[in-house]
Amino acid sequence: MQAQEPRPPFVGLWSRVADFTPSQLLEPLRSGALVRGPLFRATLHLVRAEDWATFRPPMAPMLNRALSVLGERGAGIDVEAVGASARGLLAQAPRTSAQLRELLHAAHPEHDARALGYAVRTAVPLRMVATEDPLGFPRDAQLALAEPEPPLGTTEDLVLRYLAAFGPSSVADAQEWSGLRGLAAVFAALREQLVTFTDERGRELFDLPDAPRPPAEVPAPVRYVPDFDNLMLAHSNRTRVIADEHRRHLTTKNLRVNALALYDGEACASWSVKRTSKLATFELAPFAKLPKAALAELEAEALALLAATEPAAKRAFAVRP
């Protein structure tokens, strides 16, 4: 699950798993059965601890390249030396990002503190330490080492797991989702294990032979996906989930990925929740006028989501123009 912030995974799992309750996520977070740390596209994700060893090693080249986004601020940073400093500091005790940056800057004063912090977040396997916070993590969570333990995964393992979740997909789709480059050779090596299709644009798509591929007439119930959800980010061609004319609603000006509503399998609105001390109001912002039947389904699902995620609050539903 994409986990840039603590709250979205609760919504994402509620929308995917029947009878999901928050405790089903909080308990494994606090026991260490789940790991939250930098992963695909160098963004925060939540995975099972055993999957961390499958996913983290193949992502290392992409994570190491991520330092380039800092431009001149990252120039000259000896990633190995800074990583060794961070490992030593975190072996002593978990640290918040601010604490770790300060200590790294003291050891490497010739470099920008925030650049040092970013270098460590990409070069060193890290996890965020779960707490008794209601969402599992405080605003400024501590970081700890999360060195993957054998058996370690390969890029081939990563591609097969991607297809299990998002196939049929193209090579470009897998690269968009992961942030990795050069996956065409990996798909070529796996070709005999896969089935292939051609989409309406003539692109070759790959999938696992026994993966479910329901026909077009199968109903797609209303669903709400949270901010930053991988469903919206796992494809180079996103028209399968959001029409081209609505792509402008996918992100904000500062590139935050909006929480979206799906009707008949396609994004039709963005949504948010306004909270006061006693009231949680689910606000829906349709991309275009929706039929009354669609709005009724969307309202019912929204109130059910609020009942699960805001059980102590009164609940309301509103449609914004």
C-alpha positions as CSV (number, residue, x, y, z in Angstrom):
1,M,0.0,0.0,0.0
2,Q,1.2,3.5,-0.8
3,A,1.7,5.1,2.6
4,Q,3.0,8.7,2.2
5,E,0.8,9.5,5.2
6,P,-0.5,7.3,7.9
7,R,-4.2,7.5,7.1
8,P,-4.5,6.4,3.5
9,P,-3.7,2.7,4.0
10,F,-6.7,2.4,6.3
11,V,-9.0,3.7,3.5
12,G,-7.3,1.7,0.8
13,L,-7.6,-1.6,2.7
14,W,-11.2,-0.9,3.7
15,S,-12.0,-0.4,0.0
16,R,-10.3,-3.7,-0.9
17,V,-10.9,-6.1,1.9
18,A,-14.3,-7.3,3.1
19,D,-15.1,-6.6,6.7
20,F,-11.7,-4.8,7.2
21,T,-11.3,-3.1,10.6
22,P,-8.5,-0.7,11.7
23,S,-7.1,-3.2,14.2
24,Q,-6.2,-5.6,11.3
25,L,-3.7,-3.0,10.2
26,L,-2.6,-1.5,13.6
27,E,-1.7,-4.9,15.2
28,P,0.8,-6.0,12.5
29,L,2.2,-2.5,12.3
30,R,3.0,-2.5,16.0
31,S,4.3,-6.0,16.0
32,G,6.7,-5.4,13.1
33,A,4.8,-7.8,10.7
34,L,4.4,-4.8,8.4
35,V,7.2,-2.4,7.2
36,R,6.6,1.2,6.2
37,G,9.5,2.8,4.4
38,P,10.8,4.3,1.1
39,L,10.3,1.9,-1.8
40,F,8.6,2.2,-5.2
41,R,9.3,5.5,-6.9
42,A,11.3,6.4,-3.8
43,T,8.0,7.1,-2.0
44,L,6.7,5.6,1.3
45,H,5.0,2.2,1.0
46,L,3.6,-0.3,3.5
47,V,4.4,-4.0,2.8
48,R,4.6,-7.2,4.8
49,A,8.0,-7.8,6.5
50,E,8.6,-10.9,4.4
51,D,7.9,-8.9,1.2
52,W,10.4,-6.2,2.2
53,A,13.2,-8.7,1.4
54,T,11.5,-9.4,-2.0
55,F,10.9,-5.8,-3.0
56,R,13.7,-3.7,-1.4
57,P,16.9,-5.2,-3.1
58,P,15.6,-4.8,-6.7
59,M,14.6,-1.2,-6.0
60,A,18.2,-0.2,-4.8
61,P,19.4,1.1,-8.3
62,M,16.3,3.4,-8.6
63,L,16.6,4.6,-5.0
64,N,20.3,5.3,-5.4
65,R,19.5,7.4,-8.5
66,A,16.8,9.3,-6.6
67,L,19.5,11.5,-5.1
68,S,19.8,13.3,-8.5
69,V,16.6,15.2,-7.8
70,L,18.5,17.3,-5.3
71,G,20.6,18.8,-8.1
72,E,23.5,20.9,-6.8
73,R,22.5,20.4,-3.2
74,G,23.4,16.7,-3.6
75,A,26.6,17.2,-5.5
76,G,29.7,15.7,-3.9
77,I,27.8,13.6,-1.2
78,D,29.7,10.4,-0.6
79,V,26.6,8.2,-0.2
80,E,28.6,5.2,1.2
81,A,30.2,7.4,3.9
82,V,27.0,9.1,4.8
83,G,25.1,5.8,4.8
84,A,27.7,4.3,7.1
85,S,27.3,7.3,9.5
86,A,23.5,6.8,9.4
87,R,23.8,3.1,10.1
88,G,26.0,3.7,13.1
89,L,23.6,6.3,14.5
90,L,20.5,4.2,13.9
91,A,22.2,1.1,15.4
92,Q,22.3,3.1,18.7
93,A,18.7,4.1,18.7
94,P,15.8,5.1,16.3
95,R,15.8,8.8,15.4
96,T,13.3,11.2,13.9
97,S,14.2,12.6,10.5
98,A,15.1,16.0,12.1
99,Q,17.3,14.3,14.7
100,L,19.1,12.2,12.1
101,R,19.7,15.2,9.8
102,E,21.2,17.2,12.6
103,L,23.6,14.4,13.6
104,L,24.5,13.7,10.0
105,H,25.2,17.4,9.4
106,A,27.5,17.4,12.5
107,A,29.5,14.5,10.9
108,H,29.4,15.9,7.4
109,P,29.2,19.7,7.8
110,E,30.2,20.4,4.2
111,H,26.8,19.3,2.9
112,D,23.2,20.5,3.3
113,A,21.4,18.9,6.2
114,R,18.3,18.1,4.2
115,A,20.2,16.7,1.3
116,L,22.0,14.4,3.7
117,G,18.7,13.2,5.2
118,Y,17.3,12.5,1.7
119,A,20.5,10.6,0.7
120,V,20.1,8.3,3.7
121,R,16.3,7.8,3.1
122,T,17.1,6.5,-0.4
123,A,20.5,4.7,0.1
124,V,19.9,3.0,3.5
125,P,17.0,0.6,4.0
126,L,14.8,2.3,6.6
127,R,11.5,1.7,8.3
128,M,9.3,4.1,10.3
129,V,8.7,3.0,13.9
130,A,5.0,2.3,14.7
131,T,3.6,3.6,18.0
132,E,0.3,3.6,19.9
133,D,-0.8,6.6,17.9
134,P,-4.4,6.0,16.7
135,L,-3.1,5.8,13.0
136,G,0.0,3.8,14.0
137,F,2.5,6.7,13.5
138,P,2.9,10.2,14.9
139,R,3.4,13.2,12.6
140,D,7.2,12.9,13.1
141,A,7.8,9.2,13.2
142,Q,11.2,7.7,14.2
143,L,13.3,5.9,11.7
144,A,15.1,2.6,12.2
145,L,17.2,0.3,10.1
146,A,15.4,-2.3,8.0
147,E,18.1,-4.3,6.4
148,P,16.4,-7.0,4.2
149,E,17.1,-10.6,5.4
150,P,17.7,-13.5,3.0
151,P,16.2,-14.9,0.8
152,L,16.4,-11.6,-1.2
153,G,14.2,-10.9,-4.2
154,T,15.2,-10.3,-7.7
155,T,13.9,-7.9,-10.4
156,E,12.1,-11.0,-11.9
157,D,10.3,-11.6,-8.6
158,L,9.3,-7.9,-8.5
159,V,7.8,-8.0,-12.0
160,L,5.8,-11.2,-11.3
161,R,4.4,-9.7,-8.1
162,Y,3.5,-6.5,-10.0
163,L,1.6,-8.5,-12.7
164,A,-0.2,-10.4,-10.0
165,A,-1.6,-7.1,-8.8
166,F,-1.9,-5.0,-11.9
167,G,-1.8,-7.2,-15.0
168,P,-2.4,-7.2,-17.9
169,S,0.2,-4.4,-18.1
170,S,3.0,-3.2,-20.4
171,V,6.6,-2.8,-19.7
172,A,6.1,1.0,-19.6
173,D,3.3,0.4,-16.9
174,A,5.7,-1.6,-14.7
175,Q,8.4,1.0,-15.0
176,E,6.0,3.8,-14.2
177,W,4.8,2.0,-11.1
178,S,8.2,1.0,-9.8
179,G,10.5,3.8,-11.0
180,L,12.9,1.2,-12.4
181,R,14.4,1.5,-15.9
182,G,15.2,-1.2,-18.5
183,L,12.5,-3.7,-17.5
184,A,12.1,-4.8,-21.2
185,A,14.9,-7.3,-20.7
186,V,13.3,-8.7,-17.6
187,F,9.9,-9.2,-19.3
188,A,11.7,-10.8,-22.2
189,A,13.4,-13.3,-19.8
190,L,10.0,-14.1,-18.2
191,R,8.0,-14.3,-21.5
192,E,7.6,-18.1,-21.5
193,Q,6.0,-17.8,-18.0
194,L,3.5,-15.2,-19.1
195,V,0.6,-14.7,-21.5
196,T,0.4,-11.7,-23.8
197,F,-2.3,-9.5,-25.2
198,T,-2.6,-6.5,-27.5
199,D,-4.6,-3.5,-26.3
200,E,-6.6,-1.0,-28.4
201,R,-3.5,1.1,-28.9
202,G,-1.4,-1.8,-30.2
203,R,0.7,-2.1,-27.1
204,E,1.8,-5.5,-25.9
205,L,0.5,-6.4,-22.4
206,F,1.7,-9.2,-20.1
207,D,-0.1,-11.1,-17.4
208,L,0.2,-14.3,-15.3
209,P,-1.5,-17.3,-17.0
210,D,-3.9,-18.0,-14.1
211,A,-4.6,-14.4,-13.2
212,P,-8.3,-13.3,-13.0
213,R,-9.4,-11.3,-16.1
214,P,-13.1,-10.7,-15.6
215,P,-15.1,-9.8,-18.8
216,A,-16.2,-6.2,-19.4
217,E,-19.8,-6.9,-18.3
218,V,-18.9,-7.8,-14.7
219,P,-20.2,-5.0,-12.5
220,A,-17.6,-2.7,-10.8
221,P,-19.0,-1.5,-7.5
222,V,-18.5,2.0,-6.2
223,R,-15.1,2.3,-4.5
224,Y,-13.1,5.1,-2.8
225,V,-9.4,5.1,-3.1
226,P,-7.3,7.3,-0.8
227,D,-4.6,10.0,-1.5
228,F,-1.6,8.6,-3.4
229,D,-3.2,5.3,-4.1
230,N,-1.2,2.9,-6.3
231,L,-4.2,2.1,-8.4
232,M,-3.9,5.6,-9.9
233,L,-0.1,5.4,-10.2
234,A,0.6,1.9,-11.4
235,H,0.1,2.4,-15.2
236,S,1.8,4.5,-17.9
237,N,-1.6,4.4,-19.7
238,R,-4.0,5.5,-17.0
239,T,-7.1,5.6,-19.2
240,R,-8.2,2.3,-17.8
241,V,-9.0,4.1,-14.5
242,I,-9.3,7.8,-15.4
243,A,-10.3,9.4,-18.7
244,D,-7.8,11.7,-20.4
245,E,-10.2,14.7,-19.9
246,H,-10.2,14.2,-16.2
247,R,-6.4,13.7,-15.7
248,R,-6.1,17.3,-14.5
249,H,-8.0,16.2,-11.4
250,L,-5.6,13.5,-10.5
251,T,-3.0,15.7,-8.8
252,T,-2.9,19.1,-7.2
253,K,-0.5,21.9,-8.2
254,N,2.0,20.7,-5.7
255,L,1.7,17.2,-7.1
256,R,-0.3,15.7,-4.3
257,V,-2.3,12.7,-5.7
258,N,-5.9,13.2,-4.8
259,A,-8.3,10.8,-3.2
260,L,-10.7,9.6,-5.9
261,A,-14.1,8.0,-6.3
262,L,-14.6,5.1,-8.7
263,Y,-18.0,4.6,-10.4
264,D,-18.3,1.7,-12.9
265,G,-14.5,1.2,-12.5
266,E,-13.5,4.7,-13.6
267,A,-12.6,7.8,-11.5
268,C,-15.5,10.2,-11.5
269,A,-14.8,12.5,-8.6
270,S,-12.2,13.6,-6.0
271,W,-13.2,13.5,-2.3
272,S,-12.0,14.6,1.1
273,V,-13.3,14.5,4.7
274,K,-13.8,17.7,6.8
275,R,-13.5,16.9,10.5
276,T,-14.6,18.9,13.5
277,S,-14.8,17.8,17.1
278,K,-18.1,16.0,16.6
279,L,-18.8,15.9,12.8
280,A,-17.1,14.2,9.9
281,T,-18.4,15.4,6.5
282,F,-17.6,13.5,3.4
283,E,-17.2,16.0,0.5
284,L,-17.5,14.7,-3.0
285,A,-16.3,16.8,-6.0
286,P,-17.6,15.3,-9.2
287,F,-15.6,15.9,-12.4
288,A,-18.9,16.1,-14.3
289,K,-22.6,15.9,-13.6
290,L,-23.4,12.4,-12.2
291,P,-26.8,10.5,-12.5
292,K,-28.9,10.4,-9.4
293,A,-28.4,6.6,-9.2
294,A,-24.6,7.1,-9.1
295,L,-24.8,9.8,-6.4
296,A,-27.0,7.5,-4.3
297,E,-24.5,4.7,-4.5
298,L,-21.6,7.0,-3.9
299,E,-23.3,8.5,-0.8
300,A,-24.1,5.0,0.6
301,E,-20.4,3.9,0.2
302,A,-19.1,7.2,1.6
303,L,-21.2,6.9,4.8
304,A,-20.1,3.3,5.2
305,L,-16.5,4.4,4.9
306,L,-17.0,7.1,7.5
307,A,-18.7,4.6,9.9
308,A,-15.5,2.5,9.7
309,T,-12.9,5.3,9.9
310,E,-14.7,7.9,12.0
311,P,-16.8,5.7,14.4
312,A,-17.1,8.3,17.2
313,A,-18.3,11.2,15.0
314,K,-21.6,12.1,13.5
315,R,-21.5,11.7,9.7
316,A,-22.7,13.8,6.8
317,F,-22.3,13.7,3.0
318,A,-22.0,16.7,0.7
319,V,-21.5,17.3,-3.0
320,R,-19.4,20.2,-3.9
321,P,-20.0,22.1,-7.2
